[in-house]
Amino acid sequence: MKKFRLIAIVISALVAVLVPAQAVMAASSQNVTITATPGKVAITLDVTSYSFGTVSANETWYSTATSGSPTQTDPMPLEDSECFSTITNAGNVTIKVKANMGDMTYSGEPTWTSSTAAGAGAFRMDIAASGATSWTGPINTTTEFISSLAASATKKFALKFQSPTDDASYEGINVKTGTLTISAVKA
């Protein structure tokens, strides 16, 4: 009987060592960290004004790197050195860039209307980014001129201005001012 008792004790000891008394319990919940970066559309311009100087009826002018000294020679294909402003994609997503030119006015004098063609009291404005081989326009409505600009990338641009064709809209000697709006949307 002692022999059976000794065998039982050895078997019990082996079972105790080989089979844990209680299984390790897993956690009933666990956290997962989730992240998301908001896509931000933002642009900056290094130059925010440009002067075509004194223009006469029915002329075509091209902006240059220097305000107040446009040229009447078409610069196409357009190089960086022929552009007056640089757009920087200040956001973190690829963007499309658009332009829209408003009317040009001076209080009490005839308004020059931004139009699809230069005409009586109407002017036409076109735009192009460096590297372009042709002008995009007219930009009298919001018009895309850069289809893809990566985050942190830059692109230079220039303008083509066709003045009103009639002498009557040139009454007065004051500088007419208009707003060119450059905007961006996610590409």
C-alpha positions in Angstrom: 0.0 0.0 0.0 2.9 2.2 0.7 4.1 1.6 -2.8 0.7 2.7 -4.3 0.7 5.7 -2.1 4.2 6.7 -3.2 3.2 6.2 -6.8 0.1 8.3 -6.3 2.2 11.1 -4.7 4.7 11.1 -7.6 1.8 11.1 -10.2 0.1 13.9 -8.3 3.3 15.9 -8.2 3.9 15.3 -11.9 0.4 16.4 -12.8 0.8 19.5 -10.6 4.0 20.5 -12.4 2.8 19.6 -15.9 -0.7 20.9 -15.7 -1.1 24.5 -14.4 -3.6 24.8 -11.6 -5.4 27.6 -13.5 -5.0 29.0 -17.1 -3.7 32.6 -17.4 -6.6 34.9 -18.0 -6.6 37.2 -21.2 -7.7 40.8 -20.8 -11.3 41.4 -21.4 -10.6 44.6 -23.5 -7.7 46.3 -25.3 -7.2 49.7 -26.9 -6.1 50.4 -30.4 -4.7 53.9 -31.2 -6.2 55.4 -34.4 -4.7 58.4 -36.2 -5.8 60.5 -39.2 -4.2 63.6 -40.7 -6.6 66.2 -42.0 -5.9 67.0 -45.7 -5.3 70.8 -45.8 -5.6 72.9 -48.9 -3.6 76.1 -48.7 -1.6 78.3 -51.0 0.7 81.4 -50.7 1.8 83.9 -53.3 5.2 85.7 -53.1 3.9 88.7 -55.1 0.4 90.0 -54.6 0.2 92.9 -57.0 1.2 93.7 -60.5 1.0 96.8 -62.7 0.7 96.8 -66.5 1.4 100.5 -66.4 -0.1 102.8 -69.0 -2.0 101.0 -71.7 -3.8 102.2 -74.8 -6.9 100.9 -76.6 -6.6 97.5 -78.3 -3.2 96.4 -77.1 -1.9 93.1 -75.8 0.5 93.1 -72.9 2.4 90.2 -71.1 3.5 90.4 -67.5 7.2 90.1 -66.8 9.2 89.4 -63.7 9.1 93.1 -62.9 5.9 95.0 -62.1 5.4 98.1 -64.3 7.5 96.8 -67.1 5.3 94.4 -69.1 6.2 93.4 -72.7 4.2 93.2 -75.9 6.2 90.2 -77.0 4.5 86.8 -76.3 7.0 84.8 -74.1 5.6 81.4 -75.0 6.9 78.8 -74.1 6.8 80.3 -70.6 10.0 80.1 -68.5 10.3 80.9 -64.8 12.3 84.1 -65.5 9.3 85.5 -67.4 6.9 85.1 -64.5 6.0 87.6 -61.9 4.7 85.5 -59.0 5.2 82.1 -57.4 2.4 79.9 -56.0 3.5 77.6 -53.1 1.3 74.7 -52.1 1.3 75.4 -48.3 -1.0 72.5 -47.6 -0.4 68.8 -47.3 -2.3 67.4 -50.3 -1.9 67.7 -54.0 -4.0 70.6 -55.4 -5.4 72.0 -58.6 -4.9 75.8 -59.0 -7.5 78.1 -60.5 -7.7 81.8 -61.4 -10.5 84.3 -61.8 -10.1 88.0 -62.9 -12.7 90.5 -61.8 -13.6 93.8 -63.4 -11.3 96.8 -63.2 -12.7 100.1 -61.8 -12.0 103.5 -60.5 -14.8 105.4 -58.8 -16.6 107.8 -61.2 -15.0 106.4 -64.3 -16.0 103.8 -66.8 -15.6 100.2 -65.6 -13.5 97.8 -67.7 -15.4 94.5 -67.6 -13.5 91.2 -67.5 -14.7 89.3 -70.6 -14.1 86.5 -73.0 -12.8 89.0 -75.6 -11.4 92.5 -75.5 -14.1 94.9 -76.8 -15.8 98.2 -76.0 -15.3 98.6 -72.2 -14.2 95.0 -71.9 -10.7 93.4 -71.5 -9.5 89.8 -71.6 -7.1 88.3 -69.2 -5.3 84.9 -69.7 -2.9 83.1 -67.4 -0.1 80.5 -67.7 2.2 78.6 -65.4 5.9 78.3 -66.1 6.5 75.5 -68.6 3.3 76.2 -70.5 3.3 76.4 -74.3 0.0 78.2 -74.5 -2.2 80.6 -72.5 -5.2 79.4 -70.4 -8.2 81.7 -70.6 -10.0 83.8 -70.6 -10.1 83.8 -66.8 -13.3 86.0 -66.5 -14.7 82.9 -64.7 -12.9 80.6 -62.4 -10.6 78.6 -64.7 -8.0 75.8 -63.8 -4.5 76.5 -65.0 -2.5 74.0 -62.9 -3.9 70.5 -62.8 -1.5 69.1 -60.1 0.8 70.8 -57.6 2.2 68.5 -54.9 2.4 69.5 -51.2 5.2 72.0 -50.7 5.8 72.4 -54.4 6.0 75.8 -56.2 5.0 77.0 -59.6 5.5 80.5 -61.2 2.8 82.2 -63.4 2.3 85.1 -65.8 -0.6 87.0 -67.3 -1.7 88.1 -70.8 -3.8 91.3 -70.8 -5.8 92.5 -73.8 -7.0 96.1 -73.2 -10.5 97.4 -74.2 -10.8 98.4 -77.8 -12.7 101.6 -77.6 -11.4 105.1 -76.7 -14.6 106.0 -74.7 -13.7 103.6 -71.9 -10.3 105.4 -71.4 -12.0 108.6 -70.0 -10.2 109.7 -66.9 -6.5 109.3 -66.0 -6.8 107.3 -62.8 -5.4 103.8 -62.3 -8.1 101.2 -62.7 -7.8 98.3 -60.2 -9.2 94.8 -60.3 -8.7 91.6 -58.4 -7.1 88.4 -59.7 -8.2 85.6 -57.4 -5.9 82.5 -57.3 -7.6 79.6 -55.5 -6.9 75.9 -55.0 -8.9 72.7 -54.5 -7.8 69.2 -53.7 -6.6 67.4 -56.9 
